[in-house]
Amino acid sequence: MDTFIEFRNVSFAYGERPILKNLNLTVPRGKLVAIMGGSGSGKTTLLRLISGQVRPQSGEVRVNGVDVATLSGRALYEHRRRMGMLFQFGALFTDLSVFENVAFPLREHTRLPESMIRDLVIMKLAAVGLRGTQDLMPGELSGGMARRVALARAIALDPALMLYDEPFTGLDPISLGVIGHLIKKLNDTLGTTALMVTHDVHTSLDIVDYVYFVANGEIIAEGTPEAVRASDSPWVRQFVSGQPDGPVHFAYPAARTLAEDLGFQGESGV
Protein backbone atom coordinates (compact mmCIF):
# COMPACT_ATOMS: atom_id res chain seq x y z
CA MET A 1 0.00 0.00 0.00
CA ASP A 2 1.23 3.51 -0.90
CA THR A 3 2.61 5.26 2.20
CA PHE A 4 1.87 8.99 2.55
CA ILE A 5 3.27 9.70 6.06
CA GLU A 6 6.19 7.84 7.59
CA PHE A 7 8.02 8.30 10.88
CA ARG A 8 11.40 6.56 10.78
CA ASN A 9 13.10 6.06 14.17
CA VAL A 10 12.04 9.54 15.31
CA SER A 11 13.21 10.90 18.63
CA PHE A 12 12.27 14.34 19.95
CA ALA A 13 12.68 16.20 23.25
CA TYR A 14 11.72 19.57 24.67
CA GLY A 15 14.97 20.56 26.35
CA GLU A 16 15.98 17.68 28.61
CA ARG A 17 12.50 16.13 28.61
CA PRO A 18 12.19 13.31 26.05
CA ILE A 19 8.84 13.19 24.24
CA LEU A 20 9.29 10.64 21.43
CA LYS A 21 11.73 7.73 21.55
CA ASN A 22 12.80 6.02 18.34
CA LEU A 23 9.19 6.04 17.10
CA ASN A 24 8.04 4.37 13.86
CA LEU A 25 4.61 4.64 12.24
CA THR A 26 3.08 4.86 8.77
CA VAL A 27 -0.12 6.34 7.36
CA PRO A 28 -1.23 4.94 3.97
CA ARG A 29 -2.42 7.35 1.31
CA GLY A 30 -6.16 8.05 1.50
CA LYS A 31 -6.62 6.51 4.95
CA LEU A 32 -7.85 8.02 8.23
CA VAL A 33 -5.58 7.04 11.12
CA ALA A 34 -6.05 7.85 14.81
CA ILE A 35 -3.34 8.51 17.40
CA MET A 36 -4.51 7.82 20.94
CA GLY A 37 -2.80 8.09 24.29
CA GLY A 38 -2.77 9.92 27.58
CA SER A 39 -2.05 13.63 27.99
CA GLY A 40 1.63 14.38 27.52
CA SER A 41 2.33 11.17 25.61
CA GLY A 42 3.55 13.01 22.50
CA LYS A 43 0.45 12.92 20.28
CA THR A 44 0.28 16.62 19.36
CA THR A 45 4.06 16.66 18.89
CA LEU A 46 3.52 14.23 16.01
CA LEU A 47 1.34 16.84 14.28
CA ARG A 48 3.93 19.56 14.88
CA LEU A 49 6.63 17.39 13.33
CA ILE A 50 4.47 16.71 10.27
CA SER A 51 3.76 20.42 9.76
CA GLY A 52 7.41 21.36 10.28
CA GLN A 53 6.83 23.47 13.39
CA VAL A 54 9.51 21.43 15.17
CA ARG A 55 12.20 19.07 13.91
CA PRO A 56 13.28 15.71 15.31
CA GLN A 57 16.60 15.30 17.12
CA SER A 58 17.05 12.08 15.16
CA GLY A 59 15.17 10.09 12.54
CA GLU A 60 13.02 11.25 9.64
CA VAL A 61 9.45 12.47 9.22
CA ARG A 62 8.52 11.93 5.57
CA VAL A 63 5.34 13.27 3.97
CA ASN A 64 4.62 12.16 0.43
CA GLY A 65 8.22 11.00 0.16
CA VAL A 66 9.80 14.26 1.38
CA ASP A 67 11.74 14.63 4.64
CA VAL A 68 9.97 17.59 6.30
CA ALA A 69 13.08 18.57 8.30
CA THR A 70 14.88 19.41 5.05
CA LEU A 71 12.24 21.97 4.02
CA SER A 72 12.62 25.66 4.65
CA GLY A 73 11.34 28.95 3.26
CA ARG A 74 9.01 28.62 0.30
CA ALA A 75 9.18 24.80 0.21
CA LEU A 76 7.87 24.63 3.78
CA TYR A 77 5.17 27.18 2.93
CA GLU A 78 4.04 25.04 -0.01
CA HIS A 79 4.08 21.94 2.18
CA ARG A 80 1.73 23.59 4.67
CA ARG A 81 -0.47 24.93 1.87
CA ARG A 82 -1.29 21.33 0.93
CA MET A 83 -2.41 20.62 4.50
CA GLY A 84 -5.68 21.28 6.31
CA MET A 85 -5.80 21.61 10.09
CA LEU A 86 -8.77 21.34 12.42
CA PHE A 87 -7.66 22.79 15.73
CA GLN A 88 -9.00 21.87 19.12
CA PHE A 89 -12.14 24.00 19.75
CA GLY A 90 -12.03 25.19 16.10
CA ALA A 91 -9.95 28.37 16.58
CA LEU A 92 -12.19 30.58 14.42
CA PHE A 93 -11.30 34.24 13.98
CA THR A 94 -13.83 35.81 16.36
CA ASP A 95 -13.93 39.20 14.57
CA LEU A 96 -14.67 37.65 11.16
CA SER A 97 -17.98 36.31 9.92
CA VAL A 98 -18.49 32.65 9.02
CA PHE A 99 -18.03 33.57 5.36
CA GLU A 100 -14.79 35.45 6.01
CA ASN A 101 -13.42 32.60 8.14
CA VAL A 102 -13.91 30.02 5.40
CA ALA A 103 -12.72 32.43 2.71
CA PHE A 104 -9.52 33.24 4.61
CA PRO A 105 -7.29 30.39 3.28
CA LEU A 106 -8.64 30.93 -0.24
CA ARG A 107 -7.64 34.59 -0.15
CA GLU A 108 -4.34 33.85 1.58
CA HIS A 109 -3.16 31.11 -0.77
CA THR A 110 -4.85 31.77 -4.12
CA ARG A 111 -5.58 34.60 -6.54
CA LEU A 112 -9.09 33.46 -7.36
CA PRO A 113 -11.70 36.11 -8.22
CA GLU A 114 -14.15 37.03 -5.48
CA SER A 115 -17.04 35.45 -7.39
CA MET A 116 -15.30 32.08 -7.36
CA ILE A 117 -14.29 32.43 -3.71
CA ARG A 118 -17.92 33.12 -2.85
CA ASP A 119 -19.07 29.98 -4.68
CA LEU A 120 -16.39 27.84 -3.02
CA VAL A 121 -17.26 29.13 0.45
CA ILE A 122 -20.96 28.35 -0.08
CA MET A 123 -20.05 24.87 -1.35
CA LYS A 124 -17.82 24.12 1.65
CA LEU A 125 -20.47 25.32 4.08
CA ALA A 126 -23.04 23.16 2.29
CA ALA A 127 -20.69 20.17 2.64
CA VAL A 128 -20.80 20.52 6.44
CA GLY A 129 -24.54 21.24 6.56
CA LEU A 130 -24.25 24.97 7.27
CA ARG A 131 -25.33 26.69 4.06
CA GLY A 132 -27.14 29.87 5.11
CA THR A 133 -24.87 30.67 8.06
CA GLN A 134 -22.35 32.71 6.10
CA ASP A 135 -23.39 36.06 7.60
CA LEU A 136 -23.31 34.88 11.21
CA MET A 137 -20.46 35.71 13.60
CA PRO A 138 -18.64 32.98 15.59
CA GLY A 139 -20.25 34.23 18.80
CA GLU A 140 -23.67 33.36 17.35
CA LEU A 141 -22.76 29.72 16.73
CA SER A 142 -23.14 26.71 18.99
CA GLY A 143 -20.03 24.69 19.80
CA GLY A 144 -20.91 22.03 17.23
CA MET A 145 -21.66 24.61 14.53
CA ALA A 146 -18.38 26.42 15.20
CA ARG A 147 -16.48 23.15 14.83
CA ARG A 148 -18.21 22.49 11.51
CA VAL A 149 -17.33 25.98 10.24
CA ALA A 150 -13.72 25.29 11.24
CA LEU A 151 -13.92 22.02 9.28
CA ALA A 152 -15.24 23.88 6.23
CA ARG A 153 -12.31 26.29 6.50
CA ALA A 154 -9.85 23.38 6.85
CA ILE A 155 -11.05 21.76 3.61
CA ALA A 156 -11.37 25.03 1.66
CA LEU A 157 -8.30 24.24 -0.46
CA ASP A 158 -9.11 20.51 -0.88
CA PRO A 159 -5.94 19.50 1.00
CA ALA A 160 -4.08 16.28 0.30
CA LEU A 161 -3.44 15.92 4.06
CA MET A 162 -5.75 16.67 6.98
CA LEU A 163 -4.58 16.93 10.58
CA TYR A 164 -7.13 16.81 13.40
CA ASP A 165 -6.12 17.87 16.92
CA GLU A 166 -8.75 16.62 19.37
CA PRO A 167 -11.71 17.40 17.05
CA PHE A 168 -14.32 16.06 19.50
CA THR A 169 -13.32 17.97 22.65
CA GLY A 170 -16.18 19.80 24.39
CA LEU A 171 -18.97 18.60 22.08
CA ASP A 172 -22.32 17.21 23.18
CA PRO A 173 -23.08 13.62 22.05
CA ILE A 174 -25.13 14.68 19.01
CA SER A 175 -22.58 17.24 17.79
CA LEU A 176 -19.83 14.72 18.40
CA GLY A 177 -21.61 12.15 16.24
CA VAL A 178 -22.20 14.73 13.49
CA ILE A 179 -18.54 15.84 13.43
CA GLY A 180 -17.34 12.22 13.41
CA HIS A 181 -19.65 11.39 10.50
CA LEU A 182 -18.52 14.47 8.58
CA ILE A 183 -14.83 13.71 9.06
CA LYS A 184 -15.32 10.18 7.74
CA LYS A 185 -17.55 11.28 4.84
CA LEU A 186 -15.27 14.12 3.74
CA ASN A 187 -12.18 11.93 3.98
CA ASP A 188 -13.76 9.27 1.77
CA THR A 189 -15.16 11.82 -0.69
CA LEU A 190 -11.98 13.88 -1.08
CA GLY A 191 -9.59 10.92 -0.92
CA THR A 192 -7.61 12.80 1.71
CA THR A 193 -4.95 11.25 3.94
CA ALA A 194 -5.74 12.14 7.55
CA LEU A 195 -4.13 11.82 10.96
CA MET A 196 -6.32 12.44 13.99
CA VAL A 197 -5.12 12.94 17.55
CA THR A 198 -7.96 12.10 19.90
CA HIS A 199 -8.97 10.89 23.34
CA ASP A 200 -12.43 9.81 22.19
CA VAL A 201 -11.96 6.08 21.78
CA HIS A 202 -15.46 4.94 20.88
CA THR A 203 -16.29 7.61 18.28
CA SER A 204 -12.87 7.22 16.68
CA LEU A 205 -13.12 3.44 16.38
CA ASP A 206 -16.34 3.92 14.39
CA ILE A 207 -14.71 6.06 11.70
CA VAL A 208 -10.95 5.41 11.41
CA ASP A 209 -9.09 2.81 9.36
CA TYR A 210 -6.26 2.22 11.82
CA VAL A 211 -5.20 3.17 15.37
CA TYR A 212 -1.87 3.77 17.07
CA PHE A 213 -1.62 3.94 20.86
CA VAL A 214 1.21 6.10 22.23
CA ALA A 215 2.59 6.07 25.78
CA ASN A 216 5.89 7.37 27.12
CA GLY A 217 6.87 8.48 23.61
CA GLU A 218 6.57 5.00 22.09
CA ILE A 219 4.00 3.02 20.10
CA ILE A 220 2.67 0.52 22.60
CA ALA A 221 -0.11 -1.00 20.45
CA GLU A 222 -1.66 -0.65 17.02
CA GLY A 223 -4.29 -2.22 14.81
CA THR A 224 -7.59 -1.90 12.98
CA PRO A 225 -10.68 -0.88 14.98
CA GLU A 226 -11.80 -4.52 14.99
CA ALA A 227 -8.43 -5.68 16.34
CA VAL A 228 -8.45 -2.96 18.99
CA ARG A 229 -11.91 -3.93 20.24
CA ALA A 230 -10.84 -7.59 20.47
CA SER A 231 -7.40 -6.90 21.96
CA ASP A 232 -6.40 -8.40 25.31
CA SER A 233 -3.47 -6.00 25.71
CA PRO A 234 -3.57 -4.32 29.17
CA TRP A 235 -2.55 -1.02 27.54
CA VAL A 236 -5.39 -1.15 25.01
CA ARG A 237 -7.98 -2.36 27.52
CA GLN A 238 -7.14 0.55 29.83
CA PHE A 239 -7.73 3.11 27.07
CA VAL A 240 -10.85 1.49 25.66
CA SER A 241 -12.44 0.98 29.09
CA GLY A 242 -11.19 4.23 30.65
CA GLN A 243 -9.75 2.40 33.64
CA PRO A 244 -7.91 4.58 36.19
CA ASP A 245 -5.47 1.80 37.08
CA GLY A 246 -3.27 0.04 34.56
CA PRO A 247 0.02 0.28 32.67
CA VAL A 248 -0.53 3.99 31.94
CA HIS A 249 0.04 5.86 35.19
CA PHE A 250 -1.88 8.95 36.23
CA ALA A 251 0.96 10.49 38.28
CA TYR A 252 3.91 12.25 36.64
CA PRO A 253 7.14 10.23 37.16
CA ALA A 254 8.85 12.58 39.67
CA ALA A 255 12.56 12.10 40.28
CA ARG A 256 12.24 12.54 44.05
CA THR A 257 9.88 11.24 46.70
CA LEU A 258 7.10 13.39 48.17
CA ALA A 259 8.91 13.42 51.52
CA GLU A 260 12.07 14.74 49.88
CA ASP A 261 10.13 17.52 48.15
CA LEU A 262 8.50 18.47 51.45
CA GLY A 263 11.85 18.48 53.23
CA PHE A 264 11.05 15.63 55.64
CA GLN A 265 13.99 13.53 56.87
CA GLY A 266 13.41 10.43 58.94
CA GLU A 267 15.94 8.13 60.49
CA SER A 268 16.10 6.18 57.27
CA GLY A 269 16.76 9.38 55.31
CA VAL A 270 13.36 9.14 53.50
Residue pairs with C-beta under 8 A, 6 or more apart in sequence:
1 28
1 29
2 28
2 29
3 26
3 27
3 28
3 29
4 27
4 28
4 29
4 30
4 31
4 63
4 64
4 160
4 161
4 193
5 25
5 26
5 27
5 50
5 61
5 62
5 63
5 161
5 193
5 195
6 25
6 26
6 27
6 60
6 61
6 62
7 23
7 24
7 25
7 26
7 46
7 49
7 59
7 60
7 61
7 62
8 24
8 59
8 60
8 61
8 62
9 22
9 23
9 24
9 58
9 59
9 60
10 20
10 22
10 23
10 24
10 49
10 56
10 58
10 59
10 60
10 61
11 18
11 20
11 21
11 22
11 23
11 56
11 57
11 58
11 59
12 18
12 19
12 20
12 42
12 45
12 49
12 54
12 56
12 57
13 19
13 20
13 57
18 217
19 42
19 45
19 217
20 42
20 45
20 46
20 56
20 217
20 218
21 216
21 217
21 218
22 58
22 59
22 218
23 42
23 59
23 214
23 217
23 218
23 219
24 219
25 212
25 219
25 222
27 33
27 193
27 195
27 210
28 193
28 209
28 210
29 193
30 191
30 192
30 193
31 193
31 194
31 209
31 210
32 183
32 184
32 187
32 194
32 196
32 207
32 208
32 209
33 194
33 195
33 196
33 208
33 209
33 210
33 211
33 212
34 196
34 197
34 198
34 204
34 205
34 208
34 210
34 211
34 212
35 43
35 46
35 195
35 196
35 197
35 198
35 211
35 212
35 214
36 43
36 198
36 199
36 201
36 204
36 211
36 212
36 213
36 214
36 239
37 43
37 213
37 214
37 215
37 239
37 248
38 215
38 248
40 252
41 214
41 215
41 216
41 217
42 214
42 217
43 197
43 214
44 165
44 197
45 54
46 195
46 197
46 214
47 85
47 163
47 165
47 195
47 197
48 54
49 55
49 56
49 61
49 68
50 61
50 63
50 68
50 83
50 161
50 163
50 195
51 68
51 79
51 80
51 83
51 85
51 163
52 68
52 69
52 71
52 76
52 79
52 80
55 68
55 69
56 69
60 67
60 69
61 67
61 68
61 69
62 68
63 79
63 161
64 160
64 161
66 79
68 76
68 79
71 79
81 109
81 157
82 157
82 159
82 160
82 161
83 159
83 160
83 161
83 162
83 163
84 154
84 155
84 156
84 157
84 159
84 161
84 162
84 163
84 192
85 154
85 162
85 163
85 164
85 165
86 147
86 150
86 151
86 154
86 162
86 163
86 164
86 165
86 167
87 150
87 165
88 165
88 166
88 167
88 169
89 146
89 147
89 169
89 170
90 146
90 147
90 149
90 150
91 150
92 101
92 138
92 146
92 149
92 150
92 153
93 100
93 101
93 104
93 138
94 137
94 138
94 139
96 104
96 137
96 138
97 134
97 135
97 136
97 137
98 125
98 130
98 133
98 134
98 135
98 136
98 137
98 138
98 141
98 149
99 118
99 121
99 134
99 135
101 138
101 149
101 150
101 153
102 121
102 124
102 125
102 134
102 149
102 152
102 153
102 156
103 117
103 118
103 121
103 156
104 153
104 156
105 153
105 156
105 157
106 112
106 117
106 120
106 121
106 156
106 157
107 117
109 157
110 117
110 157
112 120
120 156
121 134
121 152
121 156
122 131
122 134
124 152
124 153
124 155
124 156
125 131
125 132
125 133
125 134
125 149
125 152
127 152
127 155
127 186
128 148
128 149
128 151
128 152
128 182
129 148
129 178
129 182
130 145
130 148
130 149
130 152
133 141
133 145
133 149
138 146
138 149
141 149
142 175
143 170
143 171
143 172
143 175
144 171
144 172
144 174
144 175
144 176
144 178
144 179
147 167
147 171
147 175
147 179
148 178
148 179
148 182
151 167
151 179
151 182
151 183
151 186
154 162
155 162
155 186
155 190
155 192
158 190
159 192
160 192
160 193
161 192
161 193
161 194
161 195
162 187
162 192
162 193
162 194
162 195
163 194
163 195
163 196
164 183
164 194
164 195
164 196
164 197
164 198
165 197
166 197
166 198
166 199
167 179
167 183
167 196
167 198
168 176
168 179
168 180
168 198
168 199
168 200
168 203
169 199
171 179
176 200
176 203
177 203
180 203
180 204
180 206
180 207
181 207
183 194
183 196
183 207
184 207
186 192
187 194
196 204
196 208
198 204
201 239
201 240
201 242
204 211
205 211
205 225
205 228
205 229
206 225
208 225
209 224
209 225
210 222
210 223
210 224
211 222
211 223
211 224
211 225
211 228
212 219
212 221
212 222
213 219
213 220
213 221
213 222
213 235
213 236
213 239
214 220
215 235
215 247
215 248
220 233
220 235
220 247
221 228
221 231
221 233
221 235
221 236
223 231
228 236
228 240
229 240
231 237
231 240
234 246
234 247
235 246
235 247
235 248
237 243
237 246
238 245
238 246
238 247
238 248
239 248
244 250
254 261
257 270
259 265
259 266
259 270
260 270
264 270
